[in-house]
C-alpha cells in the first residue's frame, strides 16, 4: 500500500500532466475508490462507470489538492463518494430506470476489494456503535445512501440545521475514534 507522501506526490505530478504518476495513483487507490462507489451505488457496472468518471475528475482537478491539509485519501474518497451520490440521485430522479447493462447479474466485488472493505468496515462499525442510535443511522443514511439534509431532517423530525449539527458532530466523533 502506498504511503500518504507517495499518494500526495502522485497527485502533485498529475497536476503537472504526468501520465505515469496518474497510472501509479490509479494502481494505488482504485480498489478503495471502487469500493466506495460500489457501496453507494450497489451496482458493479455503475460503480465501474463512476470510477472512470472519478479519475477524469481527479486528473482535471489534481491542482486543487492542497498537500499538508487533509490526507490525500480523504480528498480522493470525498470526490468518489460525492460523484457516486450524484449518480444515485440522478438515478432516483429518473425513476430508478435501469439500463440493460445493469440488468445483467452482478458478480460482486473482487477479493481485493472485499479484503480492503472488510478491514475498514470493522473499524467503522465499532466507531458507529459509540454514537447514539439516531445519530449513527443519520450518518449511514447520509453517507452510504445519499440522503439529503432535508430528507434526514424530515425523517428524524428535527430542523435542518439540527441535522447538519448532528452529522458534523458525529463525523468529528467518528474521526476521533478512527484515529485512536
Kinemage of the C-alpha trace (Angstrom):
@kinemage 1
@onewidth
@group {chain A} dominant
@subgroup {mainchain}
@vectorlist {calphas} color= white
{ca unk a 1} P 0.000 0.000 0.000
{ca unk a 2} L 1.262 3.463 -0.875
{ca unk a 3} L 2.068 5.942 1.853
{ca unk a 4} L 0.411 9.317 2.257
{ca unk a 5} L 3.516 11.014 0.898
{ca unk a 6} L 3.607 8.799 -2.195
{ca unk a 7} L -0.043 9.475 -2.977
{ca unk a 8} L 0.496 13.215 -2.465
{ca unk a 9} L 3.465 13.044 -4.843
{ca unk a 10} L 1.357 11.225 -7.454
{ca unk a 11} L -1.364 13.885 -7.193
{ca unk a 12} L 1.169 16.712 -7.463
{ca unk a 13} L 2.717 15.131 -10.553
{ca unk a 14} L -0.760 14.593 -12.054
{ca unk a 15} L -1.360 18.326 -11.667
{ca unk a 16} L 1.677 18.788 -13.927
{ca unk a 17} L 0.271 16.371 -16.511
{ca unk a 18} L 2.425 13.350 -15.644
{ca unk a 19} L 0.615 10.295 -17.041
{ca unk a 20} L 2.921 7.817 -15.290
{ca unk a 21} L 2.043 9.401 -11.948
{ca unk a 22} L -1.633 9.148 -12.853
{ca unk a 23} L -1.244 5.440 -13.610
{ca unk a 24} L 0.576 4.956 -10.287
{ca unk a 25} L -2.160 6.886 -8.464
{ca unk a 26} L -4.790 4.676 -10.092
{ca unk a 27} L -2.948 1.486 -9.082
{ca unk a 28} L -2.573 2.727 -5.517
{ca unk a 29} L -6.127 3.971 -4.960
{ca unk a 30} L -8.597 2.440 -7.420
{ca unk a 31} L -9.598 -0.556 -5.273
{ca unk a 32} L -10.538 1.710 -2.368
{ca unk a 33} L -12.431 4.186 -4.560
{ca unk a 34} L -14.208 1.356 -6.376
{ca unk a 35} L -15.349 0.025 -3.001
{ca unk a 36} L -16.770 3.451 -2.121
{ca unk a 37} L -18.661 3.612 -5.431
{ca unk a 38} L -19.933 0.067 -5.116
{ca unk a 39} L -21.199 0.668 -1.590
{ca unk a 40} L -23.119 3.802 -2.594
{ca unk a 41} L -24.409 2.647 -5.981
{ca unk a 42} L -24.927 -1.064 -5.231
{ca unk a 43} L -24.259 -1.904 -8.877
{ca unk a 44} L -20.932 -3.179 -10.139
{ca unk a 45} L -21.477 -1.864 -13.683
{ca unk a 46} L -22.479 1.586 -12.470
{ca unk a 47} L -19.603 1.669 -9.958
{ca unk a 48} L -17.141 0.871 -12.757
{ca unk a 49} L -18.553 3.685 -14.897
{ca unk a 50} L -18.480 6.071 -11.956
{ca unk a 51} L -14.868 5.141 -11.169
{ca unk a 52} L -13.819 6.030 -14.691
{ca unk a 53} L -15.544 9.422 -14.413
{ca unk a 54} L -13.984 9.994 -10.988
{ca unk a 55} L -10.455 9.531 -12.294
{ca unk a 56} L -11.189 12.008 -15.092
{ca unk a 57} L -12.221 14.495 -12.370
{ca unk a 58} L -9.073 13.714 -10.390
{ca unk a 59} L -6.893 14.238 -13.469
{ca unk a 60} L -8.562 17.566 -14.252
{ca unk a 61} L -8.581 18.810 -10.649
{ca unk a 62} L -5.312 17.469 -9.259
{ca unk a 63} L -4.006 21.029 -8.961
{ca unk a 64} L -6.756 21.743 -6.389
{ca unk a 65} L -5.403 19.282 -3.848
{ca unk a 66} L -3.598 21.025 -1.004
{ca unk a 67} L -0.754 18.905 0.347
{ca unk a 68} L -0.367 19.087 4.097
{ca unk a 69} L -4.101 19.565 4.706
{ca unk a 70} L -6.462 16.621 4.679
{ca unk a 71} L -4.994 13.269 3.805
{ca unk a 72} L -4.889 12.591 0.076
{ca unk a 73} L -7.105 9.523 0.525
{ca unk a 74} L -9.721 11.668 2.273
{ca unk a 75} L -9.680 14.033 -0.712
{ca unk a 76} L -9.958 11.158 -3.207
{ca unk a 77} L -12.663 9.334 -1.244
{ca unk a 78} L -14.669 12.557 -0.949
{ca unk a 79} L -14.560 13.022 -4.717
{ca unk a 80} L -15.627 9.396 -5.228
{ca unk a 81} L -18.391 9.452 -2.645
{ca unk a 82} L -19.822 12.760 -3.885
{ca unk a 83} L -19.765 11.587 -7.500
{ca unk a 84} L -21.428 8.276 -6.606
{ca unk a 85} L -24.108 10.073 -4.595
{ca unk a 86} L -24.738 12.431 -7.537
{ca unk a 87} L -25.225 9.393 -9.801
{ca unk a 88} L -27.529 7.791 -7.239
{ca unk a 89} L -29.650 10.948 -7.018
{ca unk a 90} L -29.775 11.209 -10.816
{ca unk a 91} L -30.937 7.581 -10.963
{ca unk a 92} L -33.685 8.312 -8.418
{ca unk a 93} L -34.740 11.422 -10.357
{ca unk a 94} L -35.332 9.296 -13.462
{ca unk a 95} L -37.487 6.885 -11.503
{ca unk a 96} L -34.693 4.369 -10.958
{ca unk a 97} L -34.899 3.058 -14.503
{ca unk a 98} L -32.038 0.686 -15.112
{ca unk a 99} L -30.104 0.372 -18.307
{ca unk a 100} L -29.854 -3.019 -19.997
{ca unk a 101} L -26.258 -3.489 -18.810
{ca unk a 102} L -27.411 -3.146 -15.202
{ca unk a 103} L -29.932 -5.968 -15.587
{ca unk a 104} L -27.110 -8.487 -16.047
{ca unk a 105} L -26.281 -10.437 -12.890
{ca unk a 106} L -23.716 -8.665 -10.744
{ca unk a 107} L -20.681 -10.805 -9.949
{ca unk a 108} L -19.902 -8.642 -6.898
{ca unk a 109} L -16.604 -7.136 -5.818
{ca unk a 110} L -13.347 -8.994 -6.268
{ca unk a 111} L -11.280 -10.468 -3.436
{ca unk a 112} L -9.009 -7.420 -3.115
{ca unk a 113} L -11.924 -5.009 -2.790
{ca unk a 114} L -13.617 -7.323 -0.286
{ca unk a 115} L -10.499 -7.590 1.870
{ca unk a 116} L -9.980 -3.830 1.956
{ca unk a 117} L -13.638 -3.153 2.649
{ca unk a 118} L -13.816 -5.737 5.435
{ca unk a 119} L -10.815 -4.359 7.308
{ca unk a 120} L -12.180 -0.810 7.202
{ca unk a 121} L -15.743 -1.939 7.869
{ca unk a 122} L -14.887 -3.438 11.241
{ca unk a 123} L -13.293 -0.232 12.480
{ca unk a 124} L -16.154 1.917 11.233
{ca unk a 125} L -18.843 -0.342 12.721
{ca unk a 126} L -17.093 -0.211 16.089
{ca unk a 127} L -16.916 3.589 15.956
{ca unk a 128} L -20.521 3.961 14.773
{ca unk a 129} L -21.612 1.882 17.786
{ca unk a 130} L -20.191 4.619 20.030
{ca unk a 131} L -22.701 7.141 18.615
{ca unk a 132} L -26.324 7.403 19.789
{ca unk a 133} L -28.540 5.199 17.610
{ca unk a 134} L -30.308 8.072 15.826
{ca unk a 135} L -27.007 9.822 15.023
{ca unk a 136} L -25.434 6.613 13.686
{ca unk a 137} L -28.483 5.966 11.496
{ca unk a 138} L -28.378 9.549 10.170
{ca unk a 139} L -24.700 9.116 9.259
{ca unk a 140} L -25.426 5.830 7.460
{ca unk a 141} L -28.333 7.315 5.514
{ca unk a 142} L -26.403 10.458 4.545
{ca unk a 143} L -23.059 8.963 3.599
{ca unk a 144} L -23.969 5.484 2.425
{ca unk a 145} L -27.394 6.059 0.910
{ca unk a 146} L -27.069 9.646 -0.290
{ca unk a 147} L -29.995 11.149 1.606
{ca unk a 148} L -30.021 14.948 1.782
{ca unk a 149} L -30.095 17.088 4.924
{ca unk a 150} L -33.758 17.874 4.156
{ca unk a 151} L -34.637 14.168 3.789
{ca unk a 152} L -32.930 13.348 7.073
{ca unk a 153} L -34.446 16.307 8.934
{ca unk a 154} L -37.919 15.173 7.863
{ca unk a 155} L -37.196 11.521 8.713
{ca unk a 156} L -35.932 12.361 12.228
{ca unk a 157} L -38.388 15.248 12.727
{ca unk a 158} L -35.722 17.834 13.539
{ca unk a 159} L -34.881 21.214 11.958
{ca unk a 160} L -32.445 21.051 9.031
{ca unk a 161} L -29.756 22.979 10.954
{ca unk a 162} L -30.034 20.479 13.795
{ca unk a 163} L -29.462 17.671 11.288
{ca unk a 164} L -26.357 19.451 9.959
{ca unk a 165} L -25.069 19.768 13.511
{ca unk a 166} L -25.784 16.081 14.227
{ca unk a 167} L -23.854 14.979 11.168
{ca unk a 168} L -20.927 17.349 11.709
{ca unk a 169} L -20.523 16.349 15.361
{ca unk a 170} L -20.990 12.665 14.552
{ca unk a 171} L -18.282 12.828 11.892
{ca unk a 172} L -15.932 14.532 14.341
{ca unk a 173} L -16.563 11.740 16.886
{ca unk a 174} L -16.014 9.095 14.202
{ca unk a 175} L -12.746 10.736 13.192
{ca unk a 176} L -11.563 10.780 16.819
{ca unk a 177} L -12.486 7.116 17.185
{ca unk a 178} L -10.751 6.078 13.970
{ca unk a 179} L -7.573 7.913 14.961
{ca unk a 180} L -7.329 6.046 18.301
